[in-house]
Amino acid sequence: MFEKIDEKYAYSGNDLGAVYTKEETSFKVWAPLAANAAVRLYHSCRHEKPFKELVMTKEAGVWAQTVQGDLDGVYYTYVITYDGIEQEVIDIYAKSAGANGAMGLIFDPAALNPENWENQTSPPLQKYTDACIYELHVRDFSIDQDARFVNKGKFAAFTEKGLVNTAGDKIGIDHLKELGITHVQLLPVYDFHTVDETDPKPQFNWGYDPMNFNCLEGSYSSDPFDGKTRVREFKLLVQALHNEGIGVIMDVVYNHTYSTADSGFNLTFPKYYYRQWEGDSFANGSGCGNEVATERAMVRKYIIDSLTHWMTEYKLDGFRFDLMGLYDINTLREINRVLREINPQVMLYGEGWTGADSPLPYEMRAMKLNARNTPAYAYFSDDFRDTVKGNNFINKEKGYVNGAEGREHFIKEVMSGRVPHPQLQSLHKYAWTDHPYQTINYVEVHDNLTLWNKLYYSNIVDSEATRIRMHKLAGAIVFLSQGIPLLHAAQDFLRSKPLPGGAVFDHNSYKSPDAVNSIKWDRKAKYKAVFEYYKGLIEFRKAHSALRMSENAEVAEHLHYFDALPKGVVGFSLTGDDSLEEIIVFLNNGINPVGLHAFGEYSVYIDAQNAGNTPLYNIEGDYSLAPISAMVLGRKREEKPEVSEAESVEVCETSADDAPSDMENPVAENQLNPTVYPPNM
């Protein structure tokens, strides 16, 4: 049925929605099977009665009406009739809304541009692997009761500079700049459903409950009743981050809507925007009650029009797609084509899975294992995550950093960027891409336990100092791997989401209170050494091109794994760097130090305690790799001795007697519970 509708009624114009000028506003809504349509005008979003209602006329599936005069600041809805029943609905193309998204707003977006808006520039991004992404929730960023933000929980908090925690450490946007990340990935900022914008009581949601995709969320605005305020304040947020050299990536959730039967889409054109199973029931590949039919012509057009709006109007630098496995591959290809014409450096990535089964054929889905069919997109590597820290859904299960045995070969696989590597031929069946830039490497995001809380459950017998070593080792693996590194906000100072009582942690905080979700900025002082370590990892990665390769041929040529290393130790060399002749990386997940030998003099840039791009000290001959740690050595070009790469290191004797004093309560071998990896393939 819908294929025939697409053939007969698909519309290619770029004027759907309300198109405003001072002289007139035109309204167009695509509803080819509706019996009637009208537009209602309201003086404000608080008014219950319209001051005008105008009948629309239909041509080729599009209902239209033009109203003379300046309607700036007027709110509007459509009334669409099916089977004799009138339903009032917000325009799905509305560019802003009043409180709780019931009415669209007519306005001139250019009039809301901040000063120097047109002169700002997005941070350059020559290739995806140059990015260091920081996933961040708008409310979490500034709602901490101990932080001195004026605009707590709002877009405007990102414009506040010069703020510090109680110990004098930088917080807010100054912290982001200090850390050195290149992009902020904002959890959904479009208009979502479950937060009542008119209620002053604290409310929280991650925002994966979409309502109006082209409108901003009013609870992040200083005035949710004025649809212009949220536009102005979000532009200030983007501009503030751009001024610090930080790109802005928007988390988009076009795969489903919060409501189904009474959603704006379904009231505009029943069932067209959603997939159905045979028998006409709504499909639920999202696990949220429905899934959007991206393969239909006007659904695809809607998504592309919406993304184009966000990119052009707000100068966004990229998009993260929730449950990207529910998008058909052809739609993603067209999205890439259109957006790259606007900004050739746009960053596109998402989750390569679904929430449940879908009618969309597997070969059409943008799944991780289909990544080669969408080379412009990166995919979250859940296999990286679980290999490093243990199964994401089993609290006590261990991964490489927290003491599991037998992970060395899979650590090599995920650190190679998920591409085939000549030294890992037995694992080629797990290499799901030929481009390292297609893998997003991470160990925690908003979902599930933070890494710090996971380590508490999996290694409860270990001291805090030991678990900090594990946390830092995980961070080192993220930033020393081929691919794109991503941090969860405040991961750099051991983010925790404790429930009341403190010994139990929230595994799914999507609607938990601020006490759970807020970034506790005073933790930066308590764990300042961890912050400095993550900062140093970012600094080192950004300085060395050998960590940011884009093609599997580069990885095969320049990344060489060392053989015959002790249990728990992974080592490799990197060549082809812009500034260092050779970079050597060692990882040790064991509780004992490992003796090594260097042929020639090397500078140490990263060890168990410190990280950065300034050498910490030099080593030559015998040296020690500390327990549960990473170590990175570098040799400048003029220092290269006359030895082969294979001779550059060798293993010496190891000794438990040299274990550092912070290794109380080490994990015993009989406590390890290895499982088959990589998971979730």
Secondary structure, 3 states (H helix, E strand, C coil): CHHHHHHHHCCCCCCCEEEECCCEEEEEEECCCCCEEEEEEECCCCCCCCCEEEECEEECCEEEEEEECCCCCCEEEEEEEECCEEEEECCCCCCCECHHHCCEECCCHHHHCCCCHHHCCCCCCCCHHHCCEEEECHHHHHCCCCCCCCCCCCHHHHHCCCCECCCCCECHHHHHHHHCCCEEEECCCEEECCCCCCCCCCCCCCCCCEEEEEEECHHHCCCCCCHHHHHHHHHHHHHHHHHCCCEEEEEECCCCCCCCCCCHHHHHCCCCCECECCCCCECCCCCCCCCECCCCHHHHHHHHHHHHHHHHHHCCCEEEECCHHHCEHHHHHHHHHHHHHHCCCCEEEECCCCCCCCCCCHHHECCHHHHHHCCCCEEECHHHHHHHHCCCCCCCCCCCCCCCCCCHHHHHHHHCCCCCCHHHHHHHHHCCCCCHHHEEECCCCCCCCCHHHHHHHHCCCCCHHHHHHHHHHHHHHHHHCCCEEEEECCHHHCCCCECCCCCCECCCCCCCCHHHHCCCCCHHHHCHHHHHHHHHHHHHHHHCHHHCCCCHHHHHHHEEECCCCCCCEEEEEECCCCCEEEEEEEEECCCCCEEEEEEEEEEEEECCCCECCCCCEEEEEEEEECCCEEEEEEEEHHHCCCCCHHHCEEEEEECHHHCCCCCCCCCCHHHCCCCCCCCCC
